[in-house]
């Protein structure tokens, strides 16, 4: 089915009215619910749907929905209507019927406001069905002059079982920039099909004779660049302003979140001005912004109130690398120098007392706890930092707390022996991670696969734990 949708949110150029009716909005639902919010704050099982289903279920006493006349843009094509969602889910019956046993209240709201501020003689027309029952099951048409915050009743429908065109002139108070429409259905425990159904909704108006002013256009941002999270970058936003601005008018540049949403925009620059023409505003992208690439900007004015289209902010904010650094739980002051490998991701730089080119020499510091730091810079040029500690102990030797047990050779190449001992053996690296564990009695321990470095060997004898230090070469 070809697309017949015509949607116009009017932005008029300077000029005078030719007294012809302009189409401000038109929808025949061939694009489904594109322009509508369906079933907002609705209750009950009778609610709005858009489809081209007119067939009932005669054997169950459910009549067909009346066919549309040829004067409708696409007869028997898509239309918006109330349907019984229970029957739809159960037997896919989706025509304009309702269930009187399910009291319902369902809304079909225009999703985007219509700017009717430069038009008079607003005329709303649509085709509809609505049988229902008087004051029990019926349809109501509303309009809002403040974008949907409050609603005014235009008309109520009931007792109409054939497609009928309705035309209404809206009051002069509807000539606003934030006009919205609502079609509502309410049903109680009585009424007959067809339920409320609509098609070919159109709003027209006559352009006013005074010049149409009020636009913020040609929005642009000076060249920006990729930055790391936590940094600040400055730029300039320019745009063309046309409007009846007062001396107290403020132009503000708003920034979206990193997904492009303006639900909670940040103001990154503003200027008080009543300028008509090119306006420039210095802006600053703050160091508190989250990482992302989807930032967008737009401009608003306060008096008169205008809002520009939004464009890409042109910035990329890279996340900082996640850097961690493990502590070294114990190293003797007599141990050899230790090549540091405790920072993640690998490839960064270590700093601190006793550290030179990523190597820690315990002989260069006093026994005790020593803080050290690790910094890492990723491919985006963004840096992260972490800090931890190294514990240096004063040791007389690197062998045993029990003279009866011997560990040899030490330093170790591939394996070492344990004499005068039988029991469990556990080996830890200097950050406390278990790298070897043998629960059966052994006398020779193979550590060929372990990296070079200092390790602690824990033995248990007569219920007491004993620690031995070895060096793997």
N, C-alpha and C positions, 0 to 999 in steps of 0.2 A: 504494500500500500504506500503510495507516494506521500511524502512529507508535506503537509499543508499548514504546519505550525507557523504562525506569524506573531512574533513577540516584539513589541517596540517599547523600550523605555526611552522616552522622548528627550533628546537634547537638541533644542531648536537653535538655528543661527539667528543673527540680528535681522530684523525686518519687521514688516507689518503683516497683520492677519489678512488672509484672503477670504475670511468668514466661512471657509469650508471646514467640515468636520475632519479633524485628524484622528487617526486610529492610535490610541495610546497603548492599548493592549488587546490581543486577540489570541484565543487558544481553542482549538477544536479537539484536543487530547490525542491527536495522532502520534505525538511524542510521549504519551503516557503521562506520568505525574511530574514531568520536568519542572513545571512552573509552580508546583503546589506542595504544601505540607499536608500530608494525609493523616487523618485520625489523630490530630494533636489533642491531648487531654480528653480522649474519648473513653466511653464506658459501654459495656454490653457487647453482644455478638453481631449486631447490625452495624456495619461500618462501610466506609468509602472504598471503592476500587475503581480502576480504569481498565476496561477491556472492551471487546466487541461481542460479548455474549448476550444474546437475546432469548435463548431457548430455555424454557422451563422444563417441568417434569409432569406431564399431564396425568400420568397414571397415579401420581401422588397428589393430584389436585393443585399443582403449582403451574400457573399459566405462563405462557410466553410473554416477554416484555414487548409492548407494541412496537411495530416497525417504524422507522423514521421517515418523514416525508422527503421528497426530492429537493426541497428548498434548503435543507441542511447541507452544509458544505460536502460532507462525505456520508451519504445516507447509510445507516447501519454499520458505520465504522466504529472506532473507539468512542466511548462516552464515559463520563464519570457518574457513578451511581452508588446507592446503598445496596449492599448484598448481605445475605445471611452467611457469615463466615463459617458457621457450623456445617451447613449444607455444602458449602464450597470445599471445605476440608474433607468431608465425608464422601460426597459423590460428584465433586467438582461442578456444582451447580452455581453459576456465577452471574445470573441475570439480576434485574432490579426487583428483588423480593426481600421481605423482612420477616422476622419471627416475633410475633406478638408476645410470646412467653419470655422474651429477653428484653426488658426495658433498656433502651440505648440512647446515647447522646454522642453524636459523631460530627467532627468538624473537617472541612476541606478549606484550607487557608492559602491564599496567594503567598508564595514564599518571598518575593521581592517587591518592595514598595514601588508604586507608580508615581512618577513626578508629574502631577497635574497642576503645578503652581502657575504655569503660564497659559492655562486654558480655562474657559468658562463653558457653561451649558453642557456639563458632563452627562453623557447618556450611557447607561449600562443596559445591554441586551443579552439574552440567552434563550435557548430552547430548553424546555423542561417537562418532566412528568412528576406527579406527586399525588397519589390517591389518598392513602392513609385514612385518618378519621379526624373529624373536626375537634380541635383542642386536645387531641390525644396523641395522634401520630401525624407529624407534619414537618415541612421544611421551612427554614427561615433564611433570608439573605441579609447579611450585615455588611457594613463598611466601617473602616477605621481611618481617622485623619491623623493619627500619630504612630503609624507603623505597627499597629496591632496592640498597643497598650490598653486601649479601651475601644469598645465597639458600639455602633449605632444600628438600630433595626431599620432596614429598608422595606421589607415586605415579608409576608408569610404565605406559604402555598399548601393547599390540601384539596382533595376532591377532583383532581385533574388526571384523567386516565389516557389521554391522547397527547402526542407531542404538541406543545403550544409555545409560541414565542412570546417572551415578556420583554417589555422595554420600559425603563424608568429613568427619569431625570433626577440626578443627585442634587442635593441642596448646595448653594453657593459656598457653604463652609467646607465642602469637600475639595475645593480647588487648592490643594496643598501638595507639598513635595513628597509626602510619605503616605499616600493613599493605599489602603489594602482592602481586599474583598474576602468574605467568608461565606460559605454555604454550609448550613447546619441542619442536621436531622435529629429529631427527637421522636421516639415512639414509646407508647405505653402498651396496655394489654388489649388494644382493639385496633382495627384498621384493616384495609385491604391493599393488595398490590395493584399497581406498581408502587415501589418505594420512590423516594426522591432521586431523580436522575437529571443531569444537565449536559448540554453540549453547546458548541459555538458561542463561547463567552466572549463578549467584545465591550470595550470601553472606548468611547469617542468623546472629543471635546473640540470647541472652537478656540483657536489661538487668539490670545489677547492682542490688542493693537499696539501696546507699548513695546519698546525694544526688550528682547529677552536677554537678560544678563545673568551672570553667575556661572563661572566655569573655572576650574583649576586644571590646566592641561599642559601638554608638552613637558612632562616631568622628566628630569634627568639627574644623574648623580655623577660627580667627577670621578675619575679613575681611582678605584680602590684596589686592594690586594688581599692576599691570604695572610692571616696573622695567627699567632698562637694564642690559645685561650689565656686570658689574664693580661693581654696587651691592649692598648688603646690605639685607634686609628682615626684620623680626621679626614673629612671630605667636605664637598660643597654640593648642595641640592639646588637646582634651578627649576623654575616652572613659569608658566604664563598665567596671570591672574586677570579675570574680568568679573567685576561685580560692583555692588553699591557698598563699598567697605567704609566703615566709620573710622575715626581717628583711634579708637580703642581696639580695633580689630587686631587679632593675633594670628599669624600664619605659623603653624607648627608642623614639623616633620615627625611622623610616627613610624616606628620600627616594629615589625611583626616578630613572632618567635621564630625559632629555627625551622619550623614546619610551614611558615608562611601564613600563620593565623594571626588575625588582629583582634582576637577576643580579649586580650589584655595588652594593648600596645604600649611601647615606651616612647616618650617624646625625647628625641635626640638633638633637637635644635628648634629654635623659634625666633620670631621677630615681630615686633609691633609695627604695623604698616597699613596704610589705606591705598597702596599702590595698585594701579591698573597697568599691567604690562609685565615685563620680565622681573622676577623676584629671585634673589639668591639668599640662601640660608646656610651658614656654616654648621656642620653637624659633627658629632663625636660618637663613635661606636665604643661603648664602655668596656672596661676590662672585666666586667662581671657577666658578660654574655656567655651562654652555653655554646659548646661546639656545634657546628652545622654549616650547611650550604644553602638553606632555603629561606634566608632572611629577605624580606621585602619592605619597601617603604611607600608611604603615601603622604599627601599634604592635606591638612584641614584648615579652614578659617573659622573664626568665631563670630564675626559680625560684618557681613552676613555669613551664615553657616554654609560652607561648601566643603565638598570632599572630592579629592582627585581619584583617578584610577591608581592602582598600585603597580609598582614595577620592581624588578629585582634590585636588591641593595648592592649587588656586585661584590659582596665580601664572602670570604671563606674563613671560618674560624676553626682551626685545627685543635683537636683535643690534646692535652699534655700526655706524654707517655706515663704509664703506670709503673713506677719504679719502686722496688722493694730491696731491702738489705738485711741479711740475717746477722745475728750476733754470733761472735766466736766465744764459746762458753769457757774455754780454758786453754792456755798455752803457757809453757814454761819460759822463764826468762833466759834459759840456757838452750832453748830449741833453736833450730836453724831458721833462717828467713822463710816466710810463708807467702806464696803467690796467692793473692786474694781472688776468690771466685764466687763470693757470696752475694754480689749485686745482680739483679735481674731487671731488664734484659741485659745480656752480656754486651761488652763492647764499650762500657762507660769508663769513667775515671774515679779513682779512689783518692781520698785526701784525709790527713790526720797525722798525729804524732807517730813517728816511726815508719811512715809509709813513703816510699819513693817508687815512682813508675809502677804502681799497682802491687808492690811487694812490701810486706810488713816485717820489720826486723825487731823482735822482742827485746834484743839487747840494747836498743836505742831508747827505751822507755823504762820508767820505774814500774815495779809490780803494782797492780791495781786495775781498776776499770778505766778504759780509754775510749772516748767517743771517736767515731770515724764516719765519714760521709761518702756517698756514692752519687755521681751525677751521670745522666744519660741523655744524649741528644738524638732524636729520631730523624728520619729522612725529610721531614717537613721543617727541620730546624727548630723544633720545639723541645724544650728540656724539662726533665723531671729530676727530683732529688729525693734521697732517703738517707737516714742516719741510723746508726746502731752502735754497739759497743764491742770492745775486745777486752777480755779478762786475762791479764798476765799474772802468773803465779811465780813466787820465788821458790825454785826447786833446787835441791842438792844434787839430784840425779834424775834420770828419766826411767829408772827401773821400778822397783817394787816397794810396796808398803809391807811386804812380808819377805824376809831374807830366805825363807825356806823355798820359795817359788822362784824359778828362773825363766826368763824369756830371752831367747837368743835365736839367730843373731839380731842385733839392733844397732844400727839401721837394718831394715829388711829389704831384700830384693823381690822375691816372689813368695816365700813362705817363711814361717818361724816356728820354733819348737817351744813347748811349755814343759818344764820338768817339775817333778814333785807336785803334780796337780792332776786331778781328774774331776770333771764337772762341766757345767755350762760355760760357754764363752760368748761374750757379746762385744762387738767392736763399734765404737761411735766415731763420727768425724767431729771436727771442732765446733760445728753448729748444733751438736747434740743429736744428729740423725743416725739411726742404726743402719750400718752398712754391711754387717755380718753377724750372724747368730747361729750357733750350733748348740743344740740341747743335749747331745750325747757326749760321752767321754771321748776326747781326742787329745793327741799330743802334738800334732803338726797342723798348723793353720795355713791354708793357701789363700793369699791375698793378691795374687798376680793381676787380677782384673781391677783392683782398686787404683785410683789415681795416686800420683805421688803426693806426699803430705804427712802431717802429724795426725795420729789416731790414738784414741784411748781404748785400752783393752780392759774389760770388766770381767772379773772372776768372782765366784762365790765359793767360800770355803768355811765350813762349820757355821753356816747361816750368815756370814759376814761378807759384804761386798768389798773387793779390793780393785784398785785402779792402777793400770800400768800404761806408760806412754811409749809409743813406738814411732819410728820414722820410716815411711815407705819411700824408697828411692826409685 
